[in-house]
Amino acid sequence: MTATINDLRTGRSLVSDELFSSIVHFVVVHSGETQQRAERITDQAVAFLATVAVSTEPMVPSDDVDKGLHAFILHTANYAAFCDKHAGRMLHHNPAPGGPGRSETAVRAAALALKTARFQVFDDLWTVNGASVAQCDSDCGRPYGS
């Protein structure tokens, strides 16, 4: 069976419309993103967290997706409830002090993990220093999750 866009999950579907809108608003106001871009960023951030919740490997968000993660984390009660529901534990934000930052390899692996988890992935938001690292390339046309 071939996956179609309708077969893919969205991060947006995992939270209430009210929470989604609040996170989006925060991304617009505090990150200077347009409404449409903030919606896409927020969708990817929620999908990232849902994937992290069941992953056995460490995952790293992109520069763009990180904006949505920070906005969600600041909705502390909702964030804690989401973590409890999807991971059974708190998903702590643990940046490495003085670390090397995001690597293209780590961000690419995270985008692929979302695809494998059958989430719709907006490749242009999976960036490191402004450059997309999640282009379709070798996995274009293959069913996500296979």
Secondary structure, DSSP 8 states (H G I E B T S, - for coil): ----GGGSB-SGGGS-HHHHHHHHHHHHHHH---HHHHHHHHHHHHHHHHHHHH-SS-----HHHHHHHHHHHTSHHHHHHHHHHHHSS-------TT-----HHHHHHHHHHHHHTTB---GGG-EETTEES--SGGGTTS-TT-
